[in-house]
């Protein structure tokens, strides 16, 4: 029940925190928008728990959608981690973003996350 409540509250928070006119999979929600809660997830003195929920729910939803449409595995070369997926991808995303911060912040969040998965979780 706690997990279900967290997921529902996370979804409500995501919708409430996105600027008007922004959409998660389009160009309105960019990599910088996703980076902010991902970075603040470890900062309990601000909005850490809510930020972690926002960031990781986006990541989990993205990876699950990839699984559902068959966009993971050898066909695409992307093999997300099977254990601790949200946290592992979150850290990889933050590292990837900071490798070329100025160029990557304006990218759509979905494109940036896909690039992170390809760079950090290539199938072996």
N, CA, C and O atoms as a Tinker XYZ file with bonds, in Angstrom:
   496  protein
     1  N      0.821000   -1.189000    0.000000    73     2
     2  CA     0.000000    0.000000    0.000000    64     1     3
     3  C      0.869000    1.258000    0.000000    63     2     4     5
     4  O      0.536000    2.244000   -0.659000    81     3
     5  N      1.995000    1.226000    0.746000    73     3     6
     6  CA     2.881000    2.385000    0.778000    64     5     7
     7  C      3.472000    2.662000   -0.601000    63     6     8     9
     8  O      3.615000    3.817000   -1.002000    81     7
     9  N      3.813000    1.598000   -1.322000    73     7    10
    10  CA     4.394000    1.764000   -2.650000    64     9    11
    11  C      3.378000    2.390000   -3.590000    63    10    12    13
    12  O      3.703000    3.307000   -4.344000    81    11
    13  N      2.149000    1.893000   -3.545000    73    11    14
    14  CA     1.096000    2.444000   -4.403000    64    13    15
    15  C      0.863000    3.915000   -4.088000    63    14    16    17
    16  O      0.722000    4.732000   -4.997000    81    15
    17  N      0.823000    4.254000   -2.806000    73    15    18
    18  CA     0.636000    5.644000   -2.400000    64    17    19
    19  C      1.777000    6.511000   -2.908000    63    18    20    21
    20  O      1.549000    7.616000   -3.400000    81    19
    21  N      3.012000    6.012000   -2.790000    73    19    22
    22  CA     4.177000    6.769000   -3.262000    64    21    23
    23  C      4.113000    6.996000   -4.768000    63    22    24    25
    24  O      4.440000    8.081000   -5.249000    81    23
    25  N      3.693000    5.979000   -5.511000    73    23    26
    26  CA     3.599000    6.111000   -6.963000    64    25    27
    27  C      2.542000    7.136000   -7.341000    63    26    28    29
    28  O      2.774000    7.985000   -8.201000    81    27
    29  N      1.384000    7.058000   -6.702000    73    27    30
    30  CA     0.301000    8.000000   -6.998000    64    29    31
    31  C      0.721000    9.420000   -6.627000    63    30    32    33
    32  O      0.534000   10.350000   -7.410000    81    31
    33  N      1.289000    9.585000   -5.430000    73    31    34
    34  CA     1.726000   10.913000   -5.013000    64    33    35
    35  C      2.840000   11.435000   -5.910000    63    34    36    37
    36  O      2.891000   12.627000   -6.215000    81    35
    37  N      3.730000   10.544000   -6.330000    73    35    38
    38  CA     4.803000   10.937000   -7.246000    64    37    39
    39  C      4.242000   11.436000   -8.556000    63    38    40    41
    40  O      4.709000   12.440000   -9.093000    81    39
    41  N      3.241000   10.744000   -9.078000    73    39    42
    42  CA     2.617000   11.169000  -10.327000    64    41    43
    43  C      1.929000   12.506000  -10.182000    63    42    44    45
    44  O      2.019000   13.360000  -11.065000    81    43
    45  N      1.239000   12.689000   -9.065000    73    43    46
    46  CA     0.570000   13.966000   -8.811000    64    45    47
    47  C      1.612000   15.074000   -8.699000    63    46    48    49
    48  O      1.423000   16.161000   -9.245000    81    47
    49  N      2.706000   14.805000   -7.996000    73    47    50
    50  CA     3.762000   15.801000   -7.843000    64    49    51
    51  C      4.377000   16.150000   -9.188000    63    50    52    53
    52  O      4.643000   17.318000   -9.471000    81    51
    53  N      4.602000   15.142000  -10.015000    73    51    54
    54  CA     5.184000   15.393000  -11.338000    64    53    55
    55  C      4.297000   16.324000  -12.151000    63    54    56    57
    56  O      4.776000   17.293000  -12.740000    81    55
    57  N      3.029000   16.032000  -12.179000    73    55    58
    58  CA     2.105000   16.852000  -12.961000    64    57    59
    59  C      2.052000   18.267000  -12.392000    63    58    60    61
    60  O      2.015000   19.241000  -13.144000    81    59
    61  N      2.048000   18.377000  -11.083000    73    59    62
    62  CA     1.959000   19.692000  -10.456000    64    61    63
    63  C      3.240000   20.498000  -10.609000    63    62    64    65
    64  O      3.193000   21.729000  -10.603000    81    63
    65  N      4.390000   19.830000  -10.747000    73    63    66
    66  CA     5.661000   20.554000  -10.770000    64    65    67
    67  C      6.123000   20.945000  -12.162000    63    66    68    69
    68  O      7.073000   21.718000  -12.293000    81    67
    69  N      5.489000   20.441000  -13.194000    73    67    70
    70  CA     5.897000   20.753000  -14.559000    64    69    71
    71  C      5.303000   22.093000  -14.975000    63    70    72    73
    72  O      4.114000   22.334000  -14.766000    81    71
    73  N      6.112000   22.960000  -15.555000    73    71    74
    74  CA     5.578000   24.249000  -16.002000    64    73    75
    75  C      4.423000   24.065000  -16.987000    63    74    76    77
    76  O      4.390000   23.084000  -17.730000    81    75
    77  N      3.481000   25.002000  -16.994000    73    75    78
    78  CA     2.339000   24.863000  -17.895000    64    77    79
    79  C      2.817000   24.820000  -19.341000    63    78    80    81
    80  O      3.740000   25.539000  -19.724000    81    79
    81  N      2.190000   23.985000  -20.121000    73    79    82
    82  CA     2.561000   23.841000  -21.513000    64    81    83
    83  C      3.657000   22.809000  -21.739000    63    82    84    85
    84  O      3.948000   22.467000  -22.885000    81    83
    85  N      4.270000   22.309000  -20.673000    73    83    86
    86  CA     5.337000   21.321000  -20.826000    64    85    87
    87  C      4.734000   19.935000  -20.918000    63    86    88    89
    88  O      3.706000   19.648000  -20.305000    81    87
    89  N      5.381000   19.082000  -21.684000    73    87    90
    90  CA     4.963000   17.691000  -21.726000    64    89    91
    91  C      6.196000   16.824000  -21.538000    63    90    92    93
    92  O      7.287000   17.189000  -21.976000    81    91
    93  N      6.028000   15.673000  -20.887000    73    91    94
    94  CA     7.157000   14.852000  -20.479000    64    93    95
    95  C      7.934000   14.244000  -21.630000    63    94    96    97
    96  O      9.153000   14.112000  -21.524000    81    95
    97  N      7.307000   13.878000  -22.692000    73    95    98
    98  CA     8.015000   13.209000  -23.759000    64    97    99
    99  C      8.312000   14.140000  -24.930000    63    98   100   101
   100  O      8.983000   13.745000  -25.883000    81    99
   101  N      7.827000   15.343000  -24.864000    73    99   102
   102  CA     8.089000   16.280000  -25.939000    64   101   103
   103  C      9.213000   17.226000  -25.581000    63   102   104   105
   104  O     10.029000   16.935000  -24.706000    81   103
   105  N      9.254000   18.333000  -26.242000    73   103   106
   106  CA    10.341000   19.272000  -26.036000    64   105   107
   107  C     10.106000   20.194000  -24.850000    63   106   108   109
   108  O     11.022000   20.920000  -24.463000    81   107
   109  N      8.922000   20.194000  -24.260000    73   107   110
   110  CA     8.643000   21.071000  -23.135000    64   109   111
   111  C      9.344000   20.682000  -21.856000    63   110   112   113
   112  O      9.632000   21.553000  -21.035000    81   111
   113  N      9.626000   19.435000  -21.655000    73   111   114
   114  CA    10.309000   18.945000  -20.453000    64   113   115
   115  C     11.710000   18.564000  -20.897000    63   114   116   117
   116  O     11.916000   17.511000  -21.500000    81   115
   117  N     12.676000   19.431000  -20.595000    73   115   118
   118  CA    14.016000   19.194000  -21.114000    64   117   119
   119  C     14.930000   18.525000  -20.093000    63   118   120   121
   120  O     14.543000   18.277000  -18.952000    81   119
   121  N     16.145000   18.243000  -20.532000    73   119   122
   122  CA    17.109000   17.525000  -19.702000    64   121   123
   123  C     17.427000   18.292000  -18.423000    63   122   124   125
   124  O     17.630000   17.686000  -17.371000    81   123
   125  N     17.469000   19.606000  -18.506000    73   123   126
   126  CA    17.728000   20.413000  -17.310000    64   125   127
   127  C     16.583000   20.277000  -16.311000    63   126   128   129
   128  O     16.813000   20.252000  -15.102000    81   127
   129  N     15.347000   20.188000  -16.813000    73   127   130
   130  CA    14.186000   20.004000  -15.939000    64   129   131
   131  C     14.271000   18.681000  -15.182000    63   130   132   133
   132  O     13.883000   18.604000  -14.016000    81   131
   133  N     14.770000   17.658000  -15.833000    73   131   134
   134  CA    14.918000   16.353000  -15.188000    64   133   135
   135  C     16.147000   16.321000  -14.290000    63   134   136   137
   136  O     16.131000   15.668000  -13.246000    81   135
   137  N     17.192000   17.003000  -14.674000    73   135   138
   138  CA    18.427000   17.006000  -13.884000    64   137   139
   139  C     18.216000   17.617000  -12.502000    63   138   140   141
   140  O     18.784000   17.138000  -11.521000    81   139
   141  N     17.415000   18.657000  -12.420000    73   139   142
   142  CA    17.208000   19.335000  -11.140000    64   141   143
   143  C     16.704000   18.395000  -10.044000    63   142   144   145
   144  O     17.331000   18.334000   -8.986000    81   143
   145  N     15.613000   17.662000  -10.238000    73   143   146
   146  CA    15.182000   16.760000   -9.166000    64   145   147
   147  C     16.137000   15.579000   -8.979000    63   146   148   149
   148  O     16.257000   15.055000   -7.872000    81   147
   149  N     16.804000   15.163000  -10.029000    73   147   150
   150  CA    17.755000   14.054000   -9.886000    64   149   151
   151  C     18.907000   14.448000   -8.971000    63   150   152   153
   152  O     19.357000   13.648000   -8.151000    81   151
   153  N     19.379000   15.672000   -9.113000    73   151   154
   154  CA    20.467000   16.148000   -8.256000    64   153   155
   155  C     19.994000   16.408000   -6.833000    63   154   156   157
   156  O     20.711000   16.114000   -5.876000    81   155
   157  N     18.807000   16.951000   -6.689000    73   155   158
   158  CA    18.300000   17.284000   -5.361000    64   157   159
   159  C     17.779000   16.077000   -4.600000    63   158   160   161
   160  O     17.412000   16.195000   -3.431000    81   159
   161  N     17.741000   14.926000   -5.239000    73   159   162
   162  CA    17.230000   13.716000   -4.589000    64   161   163
   163  C     18.030000   13.343000   -3.354000    63   162   164   165
   164  O     17.489000   12.734000   -2.431000    81   163
   165  N     19.293000   13.692000   -3.320000    73   163   166
   166  CA    20.135000   13.346000   -2.180000    64   165   167
   167  C     20.235000   14.458000   -1.152000    63   166   168   169
   168  O     21.012000   14.350000   -0.203000    81   167
   169  N     19.471000   15.516000   -1.321000    73   167   170
   170  CA    19.542000   16.673000   -0.447000    64   169   171
   171  C     18.271000   16.768000    0.386000    63   170   172   173
   172  O     17.314000   17.433000   -0.008000    81   171
   173  N     18.262000   16.107000    1.530000    73   171   174
   174  CA    17.072000   16.080000    2.373000    64   173   175
   175  C     16.721000   17.444000    2.958000    63   174   176   177
   176  O     15.573000   17.670000    3.339000    81   175
   177  N     17.683000   18.352000    3.036000    73   175   178
   178  CA    17.383000   19.649000    3.628000    64   177   179
   179  C     16.503000   20.509000    2.726000    63   178   180   181
   180  O     15.929000   21.497000    3.184000    81   179
   181  N     16.390000   20.146000    1.455000    73   179   182
   182  CA    15.520000   20.897000    0.543000    64   181   183
   183  C     14.249000   20.087000    0.306000    63   182   184   185
   184  O     13.361000   20.048000    1.158000    81   183
   185  N     14.169000   19.459000   -0.823000    73   183   186
   186  CA    12.988000   18.676000   -1.186000    64   185   187
   187  C     13.407000   17.299000   -1.666000    63   186   188   189
   188  O     12.859000   16.781000   -2.639000    81   187
   189  N     14.387000   16.701000   -0.978000    73   187   190
   190  CA    15.017000   15.462000   -1.396000    64   189   191
   191  C     14.100000   14.301000   -1.723000    63   190   192   193
   192  O     14.209000   13.713000   -2.799000    81   191
   193  N     13.206000   13.962000   -0.822000    73   191   194
   194  CA    12.352000   12.797000   -1.052000    64   193   195
   195  C     11.397000   13.018000   -2.227000    63   194   196   197
   196  O     11.201000   12.123000   -3.050000    81   195
   197  N     10.816000   14.194000   -2.299000    73   195   198
   198  CA     9.916000   14.497000   -3.420000    64   197   199
   199  C     10.696000   14.556000   -4.731000    63   198   200   201
   200  O     10.211000   14.101000   -5.767000    81   199
   201  N     11.902000   15.118000   -4.685000    73   199   202
   202  CA    12.738000   15.201000   -5.889000    64   201   203
   203  C     13.126000   13.810000   -6.370000    63   202   204   205
   204  O     13.089000   13.523000   -7.566000    81   203
   205  N     13.498000   12.955000   -5.433000    73   203   206
   206  CA    13.868000   11.588000   -5.801000    64   205   207
   207  C     12.687000   10.881000   -6.458000    63   206   208   209
   208  O     12.855000   10.160000   -7.441000    81   207
   209  N     11.507000   11.090000   -5.918000    73   207   210
   210  CA    10.304000   10.482000   -6.490000    64   209   211
   211  C     10.082000   10.992000   -7.909000    63   210   212   213
   212  O      9.818000   10.201000   -8.814000    81   211
   213  N     10.184000   12.302000   -8.114000    73   211   214
   214  CA     9.978000   12.865000   -9.447000    64   213   215
   215  C     10.976000   12.293000  -10.445000    63   214   216   217
   216  O     10.596000   11.840000  -11.524000    81   215
   217  N     12.244000   12.316000  -10.081000    73   215   218
   218  CA    13.298000   11.848000  -10.977000    64   217   219
   219  C     13.171000   10.355000  -11.271000    63   218   220   221
   220  O     13.161000    9.939000  -12.430000    81   219
   221  N     13.077000    9.572000  -10.228000    73   219   222
   222  CA    13.087000    8.126000  -10.411000    64   221   223
   223  C     11.810000    7.594000  -11.043000    63   222   224   225
   224  O     11.851000    6.576000  -11.734000    81   223
   225  N     10.680000    8.251000  -10.828000    73   223   226
   226  CA     9.451000    7.799000  -11.479000    64   225   227
   227  C      9.514000    8.066000  -12.976000    63   226   228   229
   228  O      9.011000    7.269000  -13.768000    81   227
   229  N     10.124000    9.176000  -13.373000    73   227   230
   230  CA    10.316000    9.447000  -14.793000    64   229   231
   231  C     11.204000    8.354000  -15.392000    63   230   232   233
   232  O     10.897000    7.802000  -16.449000    81   231
   233  N     12.301000    8.052000  -14.710000    73   231   234
   234  CA    13.243000    7.042000  -15.198000    64   233   235
   235  C     12.581000    5.673000  -15.278000    63   234   236   237
   236  O     12.691000    4.990000  -16.295000    81   235
   237  N     11.898000    5.270000  -14.220000    73   235   238
   238  CA    11.243000    3.961000  -14.192000    64   237   239
   239  C     10.192000    3.877000  -15.296000    63   238   240   241
   240  O     10.104000    2.862000  -15.987000    81   239
   241  N      9.401000    4.926000  -15.466000    73   239   242
   242  CA     8.398000    4.931000  -16.523000    64   241   243
   243  C      9.025000    4.816000  -17.898000    63   242   244   245
   244  O      8.519000    4.092000  -18.756000    81   243
   245  N     10.117000    5.522000  -18.112000    73   243   246
   246  CA    10.818000    5.491000  -19.388000    64   245   247
   247  C     11.359000    4.092000  -19.676000    63   246   248   249
   248  O     11.160000    3.557000  -20.767000    81   247
   249  N     12.039000    3.505000  -18.703000    73   247   250
   250  CA    12.629000    2.172000  -18.889000    64   249   251
   251  C     11.539000    1.110000  -19.060000    63   250   252   253
   252  O     11.675000    0.213000  -19.891000    81   251
   253  N     10.472000    1.207000  -18.288000    73   251   254
   254  CA     9.369000    0.254000  -18.433000    64   253   255
   255  C      8.719000    0.367000  -19.810000    63   254   256   257
   256  O      8.371000   -0.643000  -20.421000    81   255
   257  N      8.560000    1.583000  -20.290000    73   255   258
   258  CA     7.991000    1.771000  -21.629000    64   257   259
   259  C      8.901000    1.149000  -22.685000    63   258   260   261
   260  O      8.423000    0.546000  -23.646000    81   259
   261  N     10.202000    1.296000  -22.505000    73   259   262
   262  CA    11.146000    0.672000  -23.440000    64   261   263
   263  C     10.978000   -0.845000  -23.448000    63   262   264   265
   264  O     10.971000   -1.472000  -24.508000    81   263
   265  N     10.844000   -1.428000  -22.256000    73   263   266
   266  CA    10.637000   -2.883000  -22.150000    64   265   267
   267  C      9.351000   -3.297000  -22.859000    63   266   268   269
   268  O      9.326000   -4.295000  -23.580000    81   267
   269  N      8.293000   -2.532000  -22.652000    73   267   270
   270  CA     6.983000   -2.872000  -23.225000    64   269   271
   271  C      6.987000   -2.868000  -24.746000    63   270   272   273
   272  O      6.325000   -3.699000  -25.367000    81   271
   273  N      7.722000   -1.948000  -25.349000    73   271   274
   274  CA     7.737000   -1.874000  -26.810000    64   273   275
   275  C      8.913000   -2.636000  -27.419000    63   274   276   277
   276  O      9.140000   -2.574000  -28.627000    81   275
   277  N      9.650000   -3.345000  -26.589000    73   275   278
   278  CA    10.761000   -4.147000  -27.089000    64   277   279
   279  C     11.971000   -3.326000  -27.507000    63   278   280   281
   280  O     12.720000   -3.730000  -28.397000    81   279
   281  N     12.168000   -2.170000  -26.867000    73   279   282
   282  CA    13.285000   -1.297000  -27.233000    64   281   283
   283  C     14.506000   -1.506000  -26.337000    63   282   284   285
   284  O     15.348000   -0.616000  -26.213000    81   283
   285  N     14.598000   -2.667000  -25.722000    73   283   286
   286  CA    15.783000   -2.989000  -24.933000    64   285   287
   287  C     16.351000   -4.309000  -25.435000    63   286   288   289
   288  O     15.678000   -5.065000  -26.136000    81   287
   289  N     17.575000   -4.567000  -25.072000    73   287   290
   290  CA    18.220000   -5.818000  -25.471000    64   289   291
   291  C     19.097000   -5.652000  -26.686000    63   290   292   293
   292  O     19.432000   -4.539000  -27.092000    81   291
   293  N     19.459000   -6.768000  -27.253000    73   291   294
   294  CA    20.420000   -6.759000  -28.360000    64   293   295
   295  C     19.917000   -6.014000  -29.586000    63   294   296   297
   296  O     20.730000   -5.502000  -30.356000    81   295
   297  N     18.620000   -5.934000  -29.794000    73   295   298
   298  CA    18.073000   -5.240000  -30.967000    64   297   299
   299  C     18.444000   -3.758000  -30.949000    63   298   300   301
   300  O     18.756000   -3.190000  -31.996000    81   299
   301  N     18.415000   -3.138000  -29.800000    73   299   302
   302  CA    18.737000   -1.712000  -29.700000    64   301   303
   303  C     20.094000   -1.465000  -29.055000    63   302   304   305
   304  O     20.625000   -0.356000  -29.119000    81   303
   305  N     20.649000   -2.495000  -28.438000    73   303   306
   306  CA    21.942000   -2.339000  -27.774000    64   305   307
   307  C     21.862000   -1.729000  -26.398000    63   306   308   309
   308  O     22.893000   -1.423000  -25.800000    81   307
   309  N     20.657000   -1.544000  -25.877000    73   307   310
   310  CA    20.467000   -0.961000  -24.550000    64   309   311
   311  C     19.974000   -2.039000  -23.588000    63   310   312   313
   312  O     18.929000   -2.650000  -23.811000    81   311
   313  N     20.729000   -2.266000  -22.525000    73   311   314
   314  CA    20.353000   -3.241000  -21.493000    64   313   315
   315  C     20.391000   -2.553000  -20.135000    63   314   316   317
   316  O     21.415000   -2.585000  -19.452000    81   315
   317  N     19.274000   -1.926000  -19.736000    73   315   318
   318  CA    19.244000   -1.246000  -18.438000    64   317   319
   319  C     19.528000   -2.235000  -17.304000    63   318   320   321
   320  O     19.267000   -3.430000  -17.442000    81   319
   321  N     20.058000   -1.742000  -16.196000    73   319   322
   322  CA    20.343000   -2.638000  -15.075000    64   321   323
   323  C     19.050000   -3.260000  -14.549000    63   322   324   325
   324  O     18.006000   -2.609000  -14.509000    81   323
   325  N     19.135000   -4.514000  -14.153000    73   323   326
   326  CA    17.943000   -5.202000  -13.643000    64   325   327
   327  C     17.735000   -4.968000  -12.158000    63   326   328   329
   328  O     16.625000   -5.134000  -11.653000    81   327
   329  N     18.785000   -4.586000  -11.458000    73   327   330
   330  CA    18.712000   -4.351000  -10.019000    64   329   331
   331  C     18.953000   -2.872000   -9.752000    63   330   332   333
   332  O     19.865000   -2.274000  -10.322000    81   331
   333  N     18.140000   -2.287000   -8.889000    73   331   334
   334  CA    18.285000   -0.883000   -8.503000    64   333   335
   335  C     18.286000    0.037000   -9.729000    63   334   336   337
   336  O     19.065000    0.988000   -9.806000    81   335
   337  N     17.418000   -0.257000  -10.667000    73   335   338
   338  CA    17.384000    0.440000  -11.955000    64   337   339
   339  C     17.283000    1.956000  -11.808000    63   338   340   341
   340  O     18.084000    2.690000  -12.385000    81   339
   341  N     16.314000    2.420000  -11.048000    73   339   342
   342  CA    16.079000    3.867000  -10.951000    64   341   343
   343  C     17.307000    4.603000  -10.434000    63   342   344   345
   344  O     17.690000    5.632000  -10.990000    81   343
   345  N     17.920000    4.096000   -9.391000    73   343   346
   346  CA    19.075000    4.777000   -8.812000    64   345   347
   347  C     20.297000    4.693000   -9.723000    63   346   348   349
   348  O     21.017000    5.679000   -9.881000    81   347
   349  N     20.537000    3.539000  -10.315000    73   347   350
   350  CA    21.685000    3.374000  -11.212000    64   349   351
   351  C     21.560000    4.294000  -12.425000    63   350   352   353
   352  O     22.528000    4.944000  -12.819000    81   351
   353  N     20.379000    4.347000  -13.008000    73   351   354
   354  CA    20.174000    5.204000  -14.180000    64   353   355
   355  C     20.228000    6.674000  -13.772000    63   354   356   357
   356  O     20.738000    7.506000  -14.523000    81   355
   357  N     19.713000    6.997000  -12.603000    73   355   358
   358  CA    19.762000    8.391000  -12.116000    64   357   359
   359  C     21.200000    8.875000  -12.026000    63   358   360   361
   360  O     21.521000    9.959000  -12.515000    81   359
   361  N     22.061000    8.092000  -11.414000    73   359   362
   362  CA    23.465000    8.491000  -11.283000    64   361   363
   363  C     24.143000    8.556000  -12.644000    63   362   364   365
   364  O     24.931000    9.467000  -12.897000    81   363
   365  N     23.850000    7.607000  -13.520000    73   363   366
   366  CA    24.438000    7.626000  -14.869000    64   365   367
   367  C     23.973000    8.874000  -15.630000    63   366   368   369
   368  O     24.760000    9.509000  -16.332000    81   367
   369  N     22.690000    9.218000  -15.484000    73   367   370
   370  CA    22.141000   10.399000  -16.147000    64   369   371
   371  C     22.852000   11.664000  -15.668000    63   370   372   373
   372  O     23.225000   12.511000  -16.480000    81   371
   373  N     23.039000   11.795000  -14.366000    73   371   374
   374  CA    23.707000   12.988000  -13.836000    64   373   375
   375  C     25.145000   13.083000  -14.348000    63   374   376   377
   376  O     25.595000   14.161000  -14.735000    81   375
   377  N     25.862000   11.963000  -14.350000    73   375   378
   378  CA    27.241000   11.981000  -14.873000    64   377   379
   379  C     27.252000   12.360000  -16.340000    63   378   380   381
   380  O     28.059000   13.188000  -16.762000    81   379
   381  N     26.354000   11.758000  -17.130000    73   379   382
   382  CA    26.292000   12.029000  -18.562000    64   381   383
   383  C     25.992000   13.496000  -18.829000    63   382   384   385
   384  O     26.612000   14.110000  -19.697000    81   383
   385  N     25.053000   14.054000  -18.093000    73   383   386
   386  CA    24.693000   15.461000  -18.271000    64   385   387
   387  C     25.882000   16.379000  -18.005000    63   386   388   389
   388  O     26.111000   17.333000  -18.748000    81   387
   389  N     26.627000   16.096000  -16.961000    73   387   390
   390  CA    27.726000   16.978000  -16.581000    64   389   391
   391  C     28.963000   16.823000  -17.466000    63   390   392   393
   392  O     29.881000   17.639000  -17.386000    81   391
   393  N     29.001000   15.796000  -18.302000    73   391   394
   394  CA    30.113000   15.652000  -19.246000    64   393   395
   395  C     30.105000   16.770000  -20.287000    63   394   396   397
   396  O     31.164000   17.183000  -20.760000    81   395
   397  N     28.933000   17.256000  -20.641000    73   395   398
   398  CA    28.815000   18.351000  -21.607000    64   397   399
   399  C     27.551000   19.154000  -21.280000    63   398   400   401
   400  O     26.627000   19.255000  -22.086000    81   399
   401  N     27.547000   19.706000  -20.094000    73   399   402
   402  CA    26.372000   20.369000  -19.523000    64   401   403
   403  C     25.772000   21.427000  -20.452000    63   402   404   405
   404  O     24.562000   21.434000  -20.678000    81   403
   405  N     26.595000   22.308000  -20.983000    73   403   406
   406  CA    26.085000   23.422000  -21.787000    64   405   407
   407  C     25.305000   22.943000  -23.013000    63   406   408   409
   408  O     24.287000   23.540000  -23.364000    81   407
   409  N     25.759000   21.894000  -23.656000    73   407   410
   410  CA    25.086000   21.395000  -24.858000    64   409   411
   411  C     23.857000   20.557000  -24.538000    63   410   412   413
   412  O     22.904000   20.530000  -25.316000    81   411
   413  N     23.873000   19.882000  -23.410000    73   411   414
   414  CA    22.837000   18.875000  -23.142000    64   413   415
   415  C     21.621000   19.387000  -22.386000    63   414   416   417
   416  O     20.588000   18.719000  -22.395000    81   415
   417  N     21.693000   20.523000  -21.743000    73   415   418
   418  CA    20.574000   20.971000  -20.901000    64   417   419
   419  C     19.298000   21.261000  -21.677000    63   418   420   421
   420  O     18.206000   21.077000  -21.139000    81   419
   421  N     19.401000   21.707000  -22.916000    73   419   422
   422  CA    18.206000   22.053000  -23.699000    64   421   423
   423  C     17.601000   20.858000  -24.434000    63   422   424   425
   424  O     16.527000   20.980000  -25.023000    81   423
   425  N     18.271000   19.712000  -24.407000    73   423   426
   426  CA    17.732000   18.521000  -25.078000    64   425   427
   427  C     16.415000   18.107000  -24.434000    63   426   428   429
   428  O     16.230000   18.317000  -23.236000    81   427
   429  N     15.505000   17.529000  -25.193000    73   427   430
   430  CA    14.324000   16.938000  -24.557000    64   429   431
   431  C     14.782000   15.868000  -23.546000    63   430   432   433
   432  O     15.733000   15.129000  -23.804000    81   431
   433  N     14.109000   15.798000  -22.419000    73   431   434
   434  CA    14.505000   14.859000  -21.360000    64   433   435
   435  C     14.544000   13.420000  -21.876000    63   434   436   437
   436  O     15.445000   12.661000  -21.519000    81   435
   437  N     13.584000   13.042000  -22.706000    73   435   438
   438  CA    13.551000   11.674000  -23.234000    64   437   439
   439  C     14.779000   11.373000  -24.083000    63   438   440   441
   440  O     15.336000   10.278000  -23.996000    81   439
   441  N     15.207000   12.326000  -24.901000    73   439   442
   442  CA    16.396000   12.132000  -25.734000    64   441   443
   443  C     17.645000   12.008000  -24.874000    63   442   444   445
   444  O     18.507000   11.170000  -25.137000    81   443
   445  N     17.739000   12.844000  -23.850000    73   443   446
   446  CA    18.898000   12.806000  -22.957000    64   445   447
   447  C     18.946000   11.490000  -22.186000    63   446   448   449
   448  O     20.019000   10.915000  -22.002000    81   447
   449  N     17.798000   11.021000  -21.742000    73   447   450
   450  CA    17.765000    9.760000  -21.006000    64   449   451
   451  C     18.114000    8.590000  -21.917000    63   450   452   453
   452  O     18.811000    7.668000  -21.493000    81   451
   453  N     17.645000    8.611000  -23.151000    73   451   454
   454  CA    17.991000    7.552000  -24.102000    64   453   455
   455  C     19.490000    7.568000  -24.399000    63   454   456   457
   456  O     20.116000    6.511000  -24.474000    81   455
   457  N     20.061000    8.742000  -24.565000    73   455   458
   458  CA    21.502000    8.846000  -24.805000    64   457   459
   459  C     22.287000    8.325000  -23.606000    63   458   460   461
   460  O     23.326000    7.686000  -23.772000    81   459
   461  N     21.798000    8.595000  -22.414000    73   459   462
   462  CA    22.434000    8.077000  -21.201000    64   461   463
   463  C     22.414000    6.562000  -21.188000    63   462   464   465
   464  O     23.427000    5.922000  -20.904000    81   463
   465  N     21.261000    5.988000  -21.495000    73   463   466
   466  CA    21.135000    4.528000  -21.495000    64   465   467
   467  C     22.072000    3.902000  -22.535000    63   466   468   469
   468  O     22.703000    2.880000  -22.267000    81   467
   469  N     22.161000    4.505000  -23.701000    73   467   470
   470  CA    23.045000    3.967000  -24.746000    64   469   471
   471  C     24.509000    4.072000  -24.326000    63   470   472   473
   472  O     25.292000    3.159000  -24.586000    81   471
   473  N     24.884000    5.170000  -23.682000    73   471   474
   474  CA    26.270000    5.388000  -23.273000    64   473   475
   475  C     26.663000    4.543000  -22.060000    63   474   476   477
   476  O     27.790000    4.054000  -21.982000    81   475
   477  N     25.746000    4.374000  -21.126000    73   475   478
   478  CA    26.100000    3.735000  -19.860000    64   477   479
   479  C     25.649000    2.296000  -19.713000    63   478   480   481
   480  O     26.188000    1.557000  -18.889000    81   479
   481  N     24.677000    1.893000  -20.493000    73   479   482
   482  CA    24.116000    0.549000  -20.326000    64   481   483
   483  C     24.027000   -0.197000  -21.656000    63   482   484   485
   484  O     23.004000   -0.796000  -21.986000    81   483
   485  N     25.114000   -0.143000  -22.401000    73   483   486
   486  CA    25.172000   -0.891000  -23.651000    64   485   487
   487  C     25.215000   -2.388000  -23.343000    63   486   488   489
   488  O     25.871000   -2.805000  -22.389000    81   487
   489  N     24.532000   -3.180000  -24.130000    73   487   490
   490  CA    24.518000   -4.625000  -23.920000    64   489   491
   491  C     25.917000   -5.188000  -24.170000    63   490   492   493
   492  O     26.645000   -4.741000  -25.056000    81   491
   493  N     26.253000   -6.159000  -23.379000    73   491   494
   494  CA    27.575000   -6.790000  -23.517000    64   493   495
   495  C     27.459000   -8.154000  -24.142000    63   494   496
   496  O     28.468000   -8.832000  -24.335000    81   495
